């Protein structure tokens, strides 16, 4: 499958559904639709534009932490940025 932009969003969503991959749609930019989905070990954000796509993959070790100080450091650092 080759994605050429927004005109391919339905075929991509159908492919995710066939593979039983849960997804979410967001509209964060006035000229794009974002499809977010999670795979084992990675979260993917894929944006469909008029004529092209862009995506980001966020991966990590998915470890669980109880360190609340670290949590609020992350939140506060984000707020400053």
JOKA-V803479 format. One line per field, one symbol per residue. phi: phi as a letter, one per 30 degrees, with the letter a starting at -180 (. if undefined). psi: psi as a letter, one per 30 degrees, with the letter a starting at -180 (. if undefined). A space follows every 10 residues. Layout:
phi = ???
psi = ???
//
This chain:
phi = .ccckedcdd ddddddddch cdbbcbbcbd baccccacce iacbcccccd jabbbbccba dhdcbcdddd eddddddddd d
psi = kkkgaffgee eeeeeeeegh jklkklifkf glkkkklklj gkkkjkkklj fllklkkjla fglklgjeee efeeeeeeee .
//
